[in-house]
Amino acid sequence: MTYVDFSNTRQLLERADNDDLGPLVEYILKARTESLSKQVDFKRWHPEHRRYASAILDELRLFGGNSFANLWRKSGPSYTEVVQDVASKLKVKGVGSMELIELEEAMVQSILRQALEKSSGEDRRELEEILREAGLDKTKMTALLNGSALSGLVVPAVARTILYRTSTVIVNSMAHQLLGHGLRSAVVAGGTFAGGRAVAALAGPVGWVIAGVWTAVDLAGPAYRITIPCVLHIAMLRLKARAEAATDFMNGAFDG
């Protein structure tokens, strides 16, 4: 079995499908200050995005540098620093003590938490029922809303599934709001836990949370309209890769 370092973002993007990388390129190209379209690899390989995945990541780090107001760093901050900055804007606490994957999970959980708080009526009842079926009883639901990590409330495989499926709803909502269309890849079709029920119940509340994020970041600087959607999209891609690897492992365990 080949070892995969899921914390290596450059390798993650190089292994991703072109359709999954497309939104990252679209977000970046919408910025007037982007330099990606001037890169040799972009001109040679676009729209085969995985061929210039390194250029995509480097460009995102440069926008992260804009967010930090440290334009003197020509290469931009590290990707983990960019994620820490985005996480702080998404109300994640203790970002300085978290590793990259933990940070990404915390961002998805923060949005899920805010969506639960904003939901009401049938949507709220449906979401609570879905999470209850996944193993979150009333006590654990309260713990989640109070800031506990999903990984400490349900078995890791279930936590990973909930996070991945929730992340697809988040990035699809962002794409609708910022790009004018949803995700074109198959990730949405395969990204619904509890059938399609969670998407219907989460879509509205998640959309409200994301809309509120833009109101706040517009006051902080235009670079966040690049870094926030891109960082959350990459978080979804990493959760997807981990979910697929876990499935492949289980399938392989029963082969032969």
N, C-alpha and C positions, 0 to 999 in steps of 0.2 A: 504494500500500500504506500503510495507516494505521500510524503509529508508536505503539508501546505501551511505556510505561515500566514494565518488570517490577519495578523496585525500589520502585514506589509501592504500598504495601500497601493504602491506602484504595481506590485504583482497582481493585486486584486483587479485593477483597471485593465491590465494587459490580458487577463484571462476572461474578462467580461464580454458579453455579446455586444455587437455594434449598436443594436437597438437599445440596450440598457445604458450605453454611454451617450446616446444621442441627446437626451435632455441636458446633460452636463455641458455639452458643446453649445446647445441653444441658449442656456442661461448666460454663458460667458460671452457669446457673440452679440447678445443684446446690450452689452455695456459699451459705451462710447470709448472707454479707455482700454479696451481689450487689445492684446497683442498676439493672441493665438492665431488669428487668420493670416498673420504676416510670417508665421513660422514655416520653414522649409518643409518639414514633415507634414504639416497641415495641408499645404498646397499640393503636396505630392499624393497624399493618401485619403484625404476627405472624400467621401463619408465613411471610409474604413477606419473608424475612430480608434479601435484598439491598436492600430499601427502607430498612432502618435499619442498613446495613453500617457506617456511621461510628460509630454508637452501640456496636456490637459491638467495634470496634477501640478506642474510647475506654475502654470497660469493661475490656478486657484490659490496657490500659496502667495503669489504676488498680490492678489486681491485681499488675501488675509493680511498682508503687509499694509495695504491701504487702511484696513480696519484698525490696525494697531497704530496708525499714523507714524509708521517707521519706514518711510519710503527710501531711506538711505540704504536699507538692506536689499540689494538688488535681487537676491534669490528668494526673498520673502521669509517669513518665519517657518518653522517646521510644521508639518501637517497637524501634528498633535496640538501644537499651540493654536492653530486655526480652529480646531475642533473645540478646544477649551474656551476660546472666545465666543464661539457660536453657542456652546452649551450654557454659558453664563447669561446670554440673551434669552435663552429658553427656560430660565428660572431653575436651572440645575444647580444644586448647592455642592460645595466641596470639590469643585472641578480640578483643583490643583493636586488632589490626592488620588485621582483616578487614572487608570491606564486607558488607552485609546478605545478598546472594545467596550470597556465598562462605561466610558463617557457616551458612546453612541447609544448603548442600551438605555442609559439614564435620560438621554434626550427624547427617545421614543416614549419612554415611560412618563416623562413630564407632560408630553402632549396628550397621551392617553388619559392621564390623571386630570388634566384641564378639560378634556373633552367630556369625561364622566361628570365633572362638576357642572359643565354647561348644559349637559343633556337633561331632558325632562320628559315626562309623559311616557308614551309608548317606546320612544327611543331609549330612555333610561331603563325601563323595565326589560327591554330586549337585551341591552348590553349587560345588565346585571345577571340575567338568566344565562347568557352565553358564557360569561366569566365564571358563574357558579358551576356550569357543566364542565368547565376546564379545571375546577378544583378550588375556586375562590369562594369560600363561604362568607357569611356576613362579617365575621371577625377579620378574615384575611382581606376582604374588600375595604374595610375601614383602615386596615394597616397600609394597603396600597395607596389609598387616598391621603394618608398621613405621611407618605414618603418612603415606605418600605419598598425594597426592590422585589420584583416578581420572582427572581431566582431564589429568594429566601422564603417564598410563600407557596410555590408549587415546584414539582420536579423540573430539573433543568430543561428537558426536552419540551415540556409543555410551555415553560416560560419562553424558550427560544421561538416556538411556533407562534405564540401570541404576539411577541415583539415583531417577528417578521411580517406576519399578516397585517398588524397595525401599521407598520412602516409603509406597506404598499398603499394603504389608504391615505397616509400623510403625503407621500410624494405624488400621488395622483392628484390630490387636492391642490398641492402647490403648482403642479404643471397646468392644471385648469386655470388657476388664478394668474399665473405669471406668463405662461406660454400660449394660453388660449386653447389648449387641447389637453386631454389626458395622456397617460403613457401609451405609447404605441406598441410596446413589447408585450410578450405573453405573461409578464410578471403579474399584471392585474388579474388576468383570468385565473392564474394559479394562486393568487394571493389572498384568498378569503378563508378565514377560519370559521367553523360552524356553517359551512356552505356559503351562501351569499348574504346571510342574515347580518353578519357583523358589518359588512360594507354599508348596507342600507342604514344601519343604526348609527355607525360612526361617521359617515360622510358629512352629515350636517354639522354636528358638534366639532369635528376636526376642522372643517372649513371655517367655522367661527374663530377657533383658536388661531389658525394660520392668518386669517384676516387681521386679527388683533396684533399678531407679530409684526406685520408690515407697518401698521400704524406706529408701533413703537420704534422700529428700526429706521423708519424714514427720518426720524429725528437724530439718529446716531450716525448716519452716513450711507451713501449709495452702495458702497462695497458690500454691505450686508445683504443686499438683494441678489448678490451672487454667492457669497459664502454660505448663507443659511440654507437655501435650497440645494446647493451642491453638496454640502456636508451631510444633510439629511438623506439625500439621494445615495451618496456613497455608503452611508450607514445601512440603508436598505439593501444595497448590493452585497455588503459584507454579511448581513443576516441571511440573505438568500444563499450565498456561497456556503455558509456554515450549515444551513438547513439541508442543502443538496449533498454536502459531504456526509452529514449524519445519515441521510437516506441511503447513500451509496455504501456506507460502512455496514448498515444493517442488512442491505441486500447481499453484500459480499459475504457476510457472516453465515448466511444460509446457503450459499452456493456450494455445489459439489457434495 
